[in-house]
Amino acid sequence: MDNKSAFTVLLYYKFVKLDNAEQFAQEHLAYCKELGVKGRILIADEGINGTLSGTPEQAEKYMNDLRANPLLSDIVFKIDTSDQHVFKKIFVRYKKELVTFRYDEAELDPNVIGGKRLSPKEWHEYLQRDDVIVLDGRTGYEFDIGHFRGAIRPEVDSFREFPEWIRENMKDYKDKPVLTYCTGGIRCEKLSGFLIQEGFQDVYQLEGGIVTYGQDEEVKGHLWDGKCYVFDERISVPINHTDEDVVVGKCHHCGKPEDRYINCAHDPCHLQHICCEECEAEHNGYCSDECSHNAAEAAAV
């Protein structure tokens, strides 16, 4: 096997009512440990949402075993490859919501209400229309390293801030076609439903999210600029596989084009910021002079 494909990365979710979800989470953690996969899996009364990595054999067994559950038999897996595990450990946790929206989940059941789903090809066609509004369903820092061309940057640091932000900033677009997208599709399941409840008349969501769009052999990620932020050790992955190479991120220190994130070297801060290699060396991995000073003081104690 080629070393570059030594590990398989799975991204998946499904909204489905799970009885005894807390117990399911405990049993699933034990199963994952025994199987040897690593990742982050959230389980709630409303379903399951996960990203994990393992050998191709482990990943295949995981998919088959999960689909053996009648409630999850049609779950869709987005599959990628990596030269190493993209997580250090396995986390399986029970949470009240699969994505923290702090909104009455009964009113936003994606199986009942949600935007019209667009395939990557359909999405690509819609992006080229003059009358559409493209709303990034992720946070601002995810947008900064890469996004669809012409998309609106949400001024939010967490998903639960979207309701207030939309009410303040999107009210003039209720009669426009609104396209929503996120990394794997799960956030837009809730976000598009919320938009409909708020009176938006024509709402769409990208089927399978950015990851699926980048893997589509016909579209090849066209009209995506930069990279896609992911919540694992890779931090970001390429999406546009055409001959375009657009960098939209800017170095936190010098402002030059850059698409790599690092964590501040001062552990109490640990701010994730876009940083070029030159500035990482010049600032010793710190995001600010204050963090550099604080780290020096802590070392001197």
URBEL-V386146 format. One record per residue. PSI is psi in whole degrees, -180 to 180 (* if undefined). BURIAL is # if it has 24 or more other ideal C-beta (glycine too) atoms within 12 Angstrom, else .. Layout:
BEGIN
PSI	BURIAL
PSI	BURIAL
END
This chain:
BEGIN
137	.
132	.
-28	.
-17	.
32	.
-22	.
149	#
137	#
128	#
136	#
129	#
162	#
161	#
130	#
112	#
142	#
122	.
120	#
145	.
48	.
-36	#
-42	.
-39	.
-41	#
-43	#
-44	.
-35	.
-36	#
-47	#
-41	.
-46	#
-39	#
-42	.
-38	.
-33	#
12	.
161	#
148	#
-165	#
115	#
129	#
135	#
132	#
172	#
-25	#
1	#
-154	#
146	#
123	#
158	#
132	#
165	#
151	#
180	#
162	#
-37	.
-43	.
-43	#
-42	#
-43	.
-41	.
-47	#
-44	#
-42	.
-40	.
-41	#
-15	.
-19	.
120	#
-31	.
-20	.
18	#
-26	.
19	.
141	#
129	#
132	#
126	#
130	#
175	#
159	#
158	#
-1	.
171	.
142	#
3	#
154	#
-27	.
179	.
126	#
127	#
117	#
146	#
133	#
159	#
-38	.
147	#
-37	#
129	#
103	.
-21	#
46	.
150	#
108	.
-28	#
-30	.
-16	.
39	#
113	#
-19	#
-9	.
-43	.
137	#
166	#
160	#
136	#
134	#
132	#
164	.
-41	#
-45	.
-42	#
-44	#
-39	#
-43	.
-37	#
-26	#
3	.
152	.
-14	.
3	.
153	#
125	#
114	#
119	#
122	#
20	#
-173	#
166	#
-40	.
-26	#
-41	#
-39	#
-27	#
-15	#
147	#
168	#
143	#
127	#
2	.
154	#
132	#
119	#
131	#
65	.
149	#
-10	.
157	.
-33	#
-10	.
-10	#
-45	#
-50	#
-42	.
-42	#
-43	#
-31	.
-28	.
-13	.
3	#
-23	.
-2	.
15	#
-21	.
10	.
154	#
125	#
122	#
127	#
145	#
158	#
-173	#
-57	#
-4	#
-19	#
-39	#
-36	#
-16	#
-41	#
-42	#
-44	#
-36	#
-40	#
-43	#
-42	#
-42	#
-28	#
0	#
6	.
134	#
-27	.
90	#
137	#
157	#
145	#
114	#
121	#
-4	#
-170	#
-40	#
-48	#
-39	#
-42	#
-23	#
-9	#
125	#
-22	.
-46	.
-39	#
29	.
11	#
142	#
9	#
132	#
137	#
-153	#
171	#
125	#
133	#
152	#
58	#
-170	#
-19	#
-29	#
-46	#
155	#
151	#
147	#
-45	#
112	#
24	.
-169	.
5	.
143	.
81	.
125	#
121	.
-18	#
158	#
138	.
132	#
-30	#
-53	#
-14	.
1	.
157	.
132	.
151	#
28	#
136	#
145	#
163	#
141	.
136	#
-14	#
106	#
-41	.
-24	.
-64	.
26	.
129	.
123	#
152	#
131	#
131	#
163	#
-37	.
-44	.
-31	#
-42	#
-44	.
-39	.
9	#
31	.
3	#
148	#
-16	#
164	.
-33	.
-44	.
-38	#
-44	.
-45	.
-39	.
-39	#
-40	.
-41	.
-37	.
-27	.
-15	.
*	.
END
